[in-house]
Amino acid sequence: MKANKKRAVSAGVVKPLVELVAGETGVGMAEKAMVVLSSLAAIEEGKTAIVEEGGITALVEVIEDGTSVKGKEFAVVTLLQVCEEGVYSGRNRGLLVGEGAIPPLVALSQTSTARAKHKAQRLLGYLREQRQEGSSTPI
């Protein structure tokens, strides 16, 4: 399964998926694209490609302006995977904060499905850690 994900990323599948999420296509297509992105975010190459193709911006927009509850849930799950662990997780968290993700994540953590609330709260916890690590000064 991991090899298939690596092949898909190498074949360039992430860019059209991000474009589907960011585009004005139907909600169903965007949701399906986010399901695949979420799967690809489970591997380091997938996380990197999602970030490089503008996925953070597209997924934050879904959380902020999306009309579908399921879409918002898929978006936060994918962002959580991108920021959770890995070589570039700190950089990805910084990019997420830079995209203005905190206010829509706070709103999602208070008004969505139980799963989306939980994932948004976990992601906000990582972003808090990032800010604390960034503001701490070495002795």
Order of alpha helices (4+ residues) and beta strands (2+ residues): alpha-alpha-alpha-alpha-alpha-alpha-alpha-alpha-alpha
